[in-house]
Amino acid sequence: MGMPDAEGHGPPDGLPDLPPEWGRVVVPDDASALAEEARQVRRELRAARRQATVRPRLGPGGRPSPGLPVLLLLVAVLITLTGLAAVTWPRSNRSGGAPTVLPYPTAPVGPLPALDLVGPDDAPVPLRSMLPAMIILVDACVCAEEVGTAAATAPPGVTVVTVTGSRDAEAATTPGVRPLADPAGGLRSYVHLSAHPGTAAALLVDRQGTLVRVVPELGPAADYRDDLVRLAG
């Protein structure tokens, strides 16, 4: 059992003594006298809870965890590598060399249909009556320069014909060229060749009425000169 101290204050019989490091414990008669100590204890408990909440985000010794800085560094490295790849990625040179030319759809080669087109005097003209012929479709482009070159290149015996899509054939403006009109668009429909603005297509037909070659875009005479020679043979 506990023993009373020098002032006669001791624990009741049957109760153990308090730890000596606690010092003298005085229990006031009025509990309100402990209000300040209670507030201090509550402040310490709240501070301990806040520290416990922040502690998982910190590394050993209370220092910030390296996870966030490492993540930011990785993002910066990825952005840098992406920029370098975009700058150094090999690209085709668009400024030099000949432009890439996409071919038009290939038209079928076979017998020329027995079409009657319209002449300058509105009279029907059988297309097969002018063979062999180089038939130039000028419904998408007048292309006077290309037509004149074709007329000058065509050997004797080969008729150069221009065909428009209007109802009336225009008067002849180029020597050696026979202008006709195809208002129904039957000739272009037969060869399945779409009109492309600014270009003229040409059909090369031999004496037997066979469509031997389709030139989707009429260009230099060197592209078809040999074919015209064969038509005349």
KESEBA-786701 format. One record per residue (C-alpha): y, x, z. Coordinates in steps of 0.02 Angstrom, whole numbers, plus 50000, padded with zeros to 5 digits. Each point is the difference from the previous one (the first is absolute). Layout:
BEGIN
<c2 = Y | c1 = X | c3 = Z>
...
***
This chain:
BEGIN
<c2 = 50000 | c1 = 50000 | c3 = 50000>
<c2 = 50179 | c1 = 50056 | c3 = 49972>
<c2 = 50103 | c1 = 50077 | c3 = 50136>
<c2 = 50183 | c1 = 49953 | c3 = 50037>
<c2 = 50132 | c1 = 50129 | c3 = 49952>
<c2 = 50124 | c1 = 50082 | c3 = 50118>
<c2 = 50114 | c1 = 49847 | c3 = 49998>
<c2 = 49857 | c1 = 49886 | c3 = 50043>
<c2 = 49981 | c1 = 49929 | c3 = 49825>
<c2 = 49817 | c1 = 49999 | c3 = 49951>
<c2 = 49881 | c1 = 49895 | c3 = 49898>
<c2 = 49919 | c1 = 49850 | c3 = 50077>
<c2 = 49828 | c1 = 50024 | c3 = 50065>
<c2 = 49866 | c1 = 49994 | c3 = 49867>
<c2 = 50112 | c1 = 50058 | c3 = 49854>
<c2 = 49997 | c1 = 50174 | c3 = 49923>
<c2 = 50151 | c1 = 50114 | c3 = 50001>
<c2 = 50114 | c1 = 50012 | c3 = 49846>
<c2 = 49998 | c1 = 50163 | c3 = 49902>
<c2 = 50115 | c1 = 50125 | c3 = 50085>
<c2 = 50088 | c1 = 50044 | c3 = 49834>
<c2 = 50071 | c1 = 49824 | c3 = 49994>
<c2 = 50108 | c1 = 50043 | c3 = 50149>
<c2 = 50064 | c1 = 49866 | c3 = 50112>
<c2 = 49978 | c1 = 49824 | c3 = 49931>
<c2 = 50123 | c1 = 49872 | c3 = 50061>
<c2 = 49971 | c1 = 49816 | c3 = 49960>
<c2 = 50165 | c1 = 49905 | c3 = 50010>
<c2 = 50010 | c1 = 49828 | c3 = 50073>
<c2 = 50101 | c1 = 49938 | c3 = 49849>
<c2 = 49910 | c1 = 50022 | c3 = 49832>
<c2 = 50166 | c1 = 49998 | c3 = 49906>
<c2 = 50031 | c1 = 50175 | c3 = 50066>
<c2 = 49867 | c1 = 50061 | c3 = 49877>
<c2 = 50086 | c1 = 49924 | c3 = 49846>
<c2 = 50075 | c1 = 50164 | c3 = 49941>
<c2 = 49833 | c1 = 50091 | c3 = 50016>
<c2 = 49915 | c1 = 49857 | c3 = 49903>
<c2 = 50126 | c1 = 50016 | c3 = 49858>
<c2 = 49970 | c1 = 50187 | c3 = 49991>
<c2 = 49812 | c1 = 49974 | c3 = 49992>
<c2 = 50020 | c1 = 49872 | c3 = 49859>
<c2 = 50110 | c1 = 50120 | c3 = 49901>
<c2 = 49870 | c1 = 50136 | c3 = 50018>
<c2 = 49861 | c1 = 49882 | c3 = 49943>
<c2 = 50099 | c1 = 49946 | c3 = 49845>
<c2 = 50037 | c1 = 50181 | c3 = 49956>
<c2 = 49815 | c1 = 50041 | c3 = 50018>
<c2 = 49953 | c1 = 49856 | c3 = 49883>
<c2 = 50126 | c1 = 50056 | c3 = 49867>
<c2 = 49935 | c1 = 50177 | c3 = 50010>
<c2 = 49822 | c1 = 49937 | c3 = 49981>
<c2 = 50052 | c1 = 49903 | c3 = 49843>
<c2 = 50085 | c1 = 50149 | c3 = 49919>
<c2 = 49870 | c1 = 50129 | c3 = 50049>
<c2 = 49869 | c1 = 49951 | c3 = 49865>
<c2 = 50129 | c1 = 50043 | c3 = 49865>
<c2 = 50027 | c1 = 50173 | c3 = 50071>
<c2 = 49893 | c1 = 50154 | c3 = 49986>
<c2 = 49946 | c1 = 50119 | c3 = 50135>
<c2 = 50138 | c1 = 50053 | c3 = 50118>
<c2 = 50107 | c1 = 49848 | c3 = 49958>
<c2 = 50046 | c1 = 50065 | c3 = 49826>
<c2 = 50004 | c1 = 49880 | c3 = 49851>
<c2 = 49836 | c1 = 49981 | c3 = 49908>
<c2 = 49996 | c1 = 50098 | c3 = 49833>
<c2 = 49928 | c1 = 49848 | c3 = 49906>
<c2 = 50166 | c1 = 49929 | c3 = 49938>
<c2 = 50078 | c1 = 50165 | c3 = 49942>
<c2 = 49839 | c1 = 50045 | c3 = 49910>
<c2 = 49999 | c1 = 49831 | c3 = 49912>
<c2 = 50181 | c1 = 50022 | c3 = 49943>
<c2 = 49959 | c1 = 50174 | c3 = 49936>
<c2 = 49852 | c1 = 49934 | c3 = 49899>
<c2 = 50108 | c1 = 49864 | c3 = 49921>
<c2 = 50133 | c1 = 50128 | c3 = 49951>
<c2 = 49868 | c1 = 50113 | c3 = 49922>
<c2 = 49926 | c1 = 49855 | c3 = 49900>
<c2 = 50172 | c1 = 49950 | c3 = 49934>
<c2 = 50036 | c1 = 50180 | c3 = 49948>
<c2 = 49833 | c1 = 50018 | c3 = 49911>
<c2 = 50026 | c1 = 49835 | c3 = 49908>
<c2 = 50171 | c1 = 50057 | c3 = 49939>
<c2 = 49930 | c1 = 50167 | c3 = 49940>
<c2 = 49859 | c1 = 49913 | c3 = 49908>
<c2 = 50122 | c1 = 49884 | c3 = 49911>
<c2 = 50107 | c1 = 50147 | c3 = 49944>
<c2 = 49861 | c1 = 50117 | c3 = 49945>
<c2 = 49880 | c1 = 49871 | c3 = 49924>
<c2 = 49975 | c1 = 50042 | c3 = 49815>
<c2 = 50084 | c1 = 49878 | c3 = 49884>
<c2 = 50001 | c1 = 49985 | c3 = 49811>
<c2 = 50149 | c1 = 50072 | c3 = 49910>
<c2 = 50094 | c1 = 49856 | c3 = 49922>
<c2 = 50146 | c1 = 50099 | c3 = 49930>
<c2 = 49915 | c1 = 50116 | c3 = 49877>
<c2 = 49875 | c1 = 49984 | c3 = 49860>
<c2 = 49962 | c1 = 49853 | c3 = 49890>
<c2 = 50005 | c1 = 49827 | c3 = 50081>
<c2 = 49836 | c1 = 49913 | c3 = 50034>
<c2 = 49972 | c1 = 49865 | c3 = 49870>
<c2 = 49890 | c1 = 49853 | c3 = 50046>
<c2 = 49908 | c1 = 49934 | c3 = 49848>
<c2 = 50014 | c1 = 49818 | c3 = 49951>
<c2 = 49842 | c1 = 49895 | c3 = 49998>
<c2 = 49890 | c1 = 50045 | c3 = 49853>
<c2 = 49996 | c1 = 49863 | c3 = 49868>
<c2 = 49838 | c1 = 49957 | c3 = 49914>
<c2 = 49971 | c1 = 50077 | c3 = 49827>
<c2 = 49919 | c1 = 49888 | c3 = 49870>
<c2 = 50040 | c1 = 49890 | c3 = 49850>
<c2 = 50179 | c1 = 49943 | c3 = 49977>
<c2 = 50011 | c1 = 49810 | c3 = 50016>
<c2 = 50048 | c1 = 49900 | c3 = 49847>
<c2 = 50173 | c1 = 49953 | c3 = 50059>
<c2 = 50143 | c1 = 49929 | c3 = 49898>
<c2 = 50168 | c1 = 50062 | c3 = 50063>
<c2 = 50174 | c1 = 49943 | c3 = 49951>
<c2 = 50104 | c1 = 50096 | c3 = 49873>
<c2 = 50191 | c1 = 50013 | c3 = 49988>
<c2 = 50001 | c1 = 49848 | c3 = 49884>
<c2 = 49897 | c1 = 49898 | c3 = 50127>
<c2 = 49850 | c1 = 50007 | c3 = 49883>
<c2 = 49828 | c1 = 50039 | c3 = 50073>
<c2 = 49938 | c1 = 50176 | c3 = 49967>
<c2 = 49814 | c1 = 50039 | c3 = 50019>
<c2 = 49990 | c1 = 50156 | c3 = 50105>
<c2 = 49845 | c1 = 50062 | c3 = 49910>
<c2 = 50093 | c1 = 50000 | c3 = 49834>
<c2 = 50096 | c1 = 50158 | c3 = 50049>
<c2 = 49857 | c1 = 50118 | c3 = 50045>
<c2 = 49988 | c1 = 50142 | c3 = 50038>
<c2 = 50144 | c1 = 49981 | c3 = 50119>
<c2 = 50086 | c1 = 50065 | c3 = 50154>
<c2 = 50053 | c1 = 49844 | c3 = 50095>
<c2 = 50137 | c1 = 50033 | c3 = 50129>
<c2 = 50028 | c1 = 49869 | c3 = 50136>
<c2 = 50187 | c1 = 49998 | c3 = 50034>
<c2 = 50010 | c1 = 49844 | c3 = 50109>
<c2 = 50040 | c1 = 50105 | c3 = 50155>
<c2 = 50108 | c1 = 50132 | c3 = 49915>
<c2 = 50088 | c1 = 50015 | c3 = 49832>
<c2 = 49968 | c1 = 50188 | c3 = 50008>
<c2 = 50088 | c1 = 50030 | c3 = 49834>
<c2 = 49981 | c1 = 50189 | c3 = 50013>
<c2 = 49812 | c1 = 49992 | c3 = 50027>
<c2 = 49980 | c1 = 49873 | c3 = 49860>
<c2 = 50101 | c1 = 50108 | c3 = 49880>
<c2 = 49893 | c1 = 50152 | c3 = 50045>
<c2 = 49840 | c1 = 49902 | c3 = 49968>
<c2 = 50065 | c1 = 49940 | c3 = 49830>
<c2 = 50045 | c1 = 50177 | c3 = 49950>
<c2 = 49831 | c1 = 50066 | c3 = 50058>
<c2 = 49889 | c1 = 49868 | c3 = 49919>
<c2 = 49921 | c1 = 50065 | c3 = 49838>
<c2 = 50006 | c1 = 49898 | c3 = 49838>
<c2 = 49885 | c1 = 49850 | c3 = 50006>
<c2 = 50020 | c1 = 49969 | c3 = 50188>
<c2 = 50113 | c1 = 49852 | c3 = 50042>
<c2 = 50109 | c1 = 50010 | c3 = 50154>
<c2 = 50022 | c1 = 49826 | c3 = 50076>
<c2 = 50109 | c1 = 49950 | c3 = 50147>
<c2 = 49955 | c1 = 49843 | c3 = 50096>
<c2 = 50118 | c1 = 49908 | c3 = 50117>
<c2 = 49960 | c1 = 49858 | c3 = 50118>
<c2 = 50141 | c1 = 49888 | c3 = 49942>
<c2 = 49985 | c1 = 49850 | c3 = 49885>
<c2 = 50087 | c1 = 50085 | c3 = 49854>
<c2 = 49973 | c1 = 50173 | c3 = 49927>
<c2 = 50154 | c1 = 50109 | c3 = 49991>
<c2 = 50064 | c1 = 50068 | c3 = 49837>
<c2 = 49936 | c1 = 50170 | c3 = 49949>
<c2 = 50115 | c1 = 50137 | c3 = 50067>
<c2 = 49887 | c1 = 50153 | c3 = 49981>
<c2 = 49944 | c1 = 50054 | c3 = 49826>
<c2 = 49813 | c1 = 49984 | c3 = 49974>
<c2 = 49975 | c1 = 49880 | c3 = 50147>
<c2 = 49940 | c1 = 49820 | c3 = 49983>
<c2 = 50068 | c1 = 49889 | c3 = 50141>
<c2 = 49896 | c1 = 49851 | c3 = 50057>
<c2 = 50001 | c1 = 49879 | c3 = 50146>
<c2 = 49858 | c1 = 49942 | c3 = 50112>
<c2 = 50074 | c1 = 49855 | c3 = 50100>
<c2 = 49831 | c1 = 49952 | c3 = 50072>
<c2 = 49965 | c1 = 50177 | c3 = 50062>
<c2 = 49827 | c1 = 49994 | c3 = 49925>
<c2 = 49993 | c1 = 50184 | c3 = 49950>
<c2 = 50047 | c1 = 50069 | c3 = 50170>
<c2 = 49885 | c1 = 49876 | c3 = 50085>
<c2 = 49856 | c1 = 50055 | c3 = 49889>
<c2 = 50016 | c1 = 50183 | c3 = 50048>
<c2 = 50030 | c1 = 49957 | c3 = 50185>
<c2 = 50153 | c1 = 50113 | c3 = 50005>
<c2 = 50142 | c1 = 49951 | c3 = 50117>
<c2 = 50181 | c1 = 50025 | c3 = 49947>
<c2 = 50092 | c1 = 50138 | c3 = 50094>
<c2 = 50191 | c1 = 49998 | c3 = 49988>
<c2 = 50071 | c1 = 50148 | c3 = 49906>
<c2 = 49838 | c1 = 50042 | c3 = 49909>
<c2 = 49919 | c1 = 49951 | c3 = 49836>
<c2 = 49813 | c1 = 49998 | c3 = 49969>
<c2 = 49915 | c1 = 50036 | c3 = 49833>
<c2 = 49837 | c1 = 49942 | c3 = 49920>
<c2 = 49918 | c1 = 50105 | c3 = 49865>
<c2 = 49892 | c1 = 49897 | c3 = 49881>
<c2 = 49899 | c1 = 50069 | c3 = 49854>
<c2 = 49965 | c1 = 49921 | c3 = 49830>
<c2 = 49848 | c1 = 49905 | c3 = 50063>
<c2 = 50104 | c1 = 49914 | c3 = 50133>
<c2 = 49930 | c1 = 50101 | c3 = 50145>
<c2 = 50116 | c1 = 50039 | c3 = 50143>
<c2 = 49963 | c1 = 50186 | c3 = 50015>
<c2 = 50127 | c1 = 50047 | c3 = 50132>
<c2 = 50125 | c1 = 49924 | c3 = 50121>
<c2 = 50153 | c1 = 50102 | c3 = 50051>
<c2 = 50063 | c1 = 49918 | c3 = 50162>
<c2 = 50167 | c1 = 50091 | c3 = 49994>
<c2 = 50070 | c1 = 50061 | c3 = 49836>
<c2 = 50060 | c1 = 50178 | c3 = 50018>
<c2 = 50017 | c1 = 50156 | c3 = 49891>
<c2 = 49926 | c1 = 49996 | c3 = 49825>
<c2 = 49881 | c1 = 50142 | c3 = 50046>
<c2 = 49905 | c1 = 49876 | c3 = 50109>
<c2 = 49943 | c1 = 49894 | c3 = 49853>
<c2 = 50034 | c1 = 50098 | c3 = 49839>
<c2 = 49817 | c1 = 50046 | c3 = 49974>
<c2 = 49948 | c1 = 49818 | c3 = 50024>
<c2 = 50121 | c1 = 49944 | c3 = 49864>
<c2 = 49930 | c1 = 50129 | c3 = 49882>
<c2 = 49824 | c1 = 49933 | c3 = 50030>
<c2 = 50059 | c1 = 49822 | c3 = 49969>
<c2 = 50067 | c1 = 50051 | c3 = 49830>
<c2 = 49839 | c1 = 50090 | c3 = 49951>
***
